[in-house]
Amino acid sequence: MQNNLFEKYQVAVNEEQQAQFEKYREMILEYNKIMDITNITEYDQMYIKHFIDSIYVDKTSIDFNSKKIIDIGTGGGFPGIPIKFIYTESKITLMDSLNKRIKFLQDVIEQMDLKDIEALHARAEELARDNDYREKYDIAISRAVAELRTLIEYSLGFVKVGGYFIAMKGPNFQEELDNATNSIKEMGGKLEKTITYSLPDDNGERSLLLIKKVKPTPPKYPRGQGKPRSKPL
């Protein structure tokens, strides 16, 4: 059935990837009985709003293969795990501040025998100050529900100069983007482009905001004590 969905929406996946997505879906539903991973559980909706939407990051025209990627506020693993299924040579860090979600993701990684992917229980404002993670990634990406200027402060510290931060947003992002002008500049970024697209079967519009890292992030960022949320740049 999932094969028909991918074919219907012209998403290129092979048989192994189809099986991975279906196994992932089954694990989400099983864990969802004991913890809140997602309220989207209907078959088509999960494929469209979680899996296909995650794959649509390819609309940025970035080649994710062989890239080092961090998914910030990954939740149930979106978009990081679908990216890993498609771009098998990518090296991915899934990061979330909720430990029970990380335990779920670690189980997914183990049961599906995924390589070059880790799930970390951490806060972005702390991890981005760790020399093992700071400015070590080609791509940071986030579908987390937070204001754009907050996400930028959390995320750009992970990205090496020349890399990208991709914010996955809804269609009404312009006010957030206008408010984030200072944040982008302060964190060493430059807006490269925005892409708006429609999900299949009238499931709404989504947007990708592509921010290029053009200079190092100043050492004082990201700030701690919740300031990126309470007092955004």
PyMOL commands that set and color helices and strands:
alter all, ss='L'
color gray80, all
select helices_A, chain A and resi 2-8+15-32+43-60+80-86+99-111+124-127+148-158+174-179+181-186+200-202+227-230
alter helices_A, ss='H'
color red, helices_A
select strands_A, chain A and resi 68-72+91-96+117-121+137-142+159-169+189-198+205-213
alter strands_A, ss='S'
color yellow, strands_A
deselect
rebuild
show_as cartoon
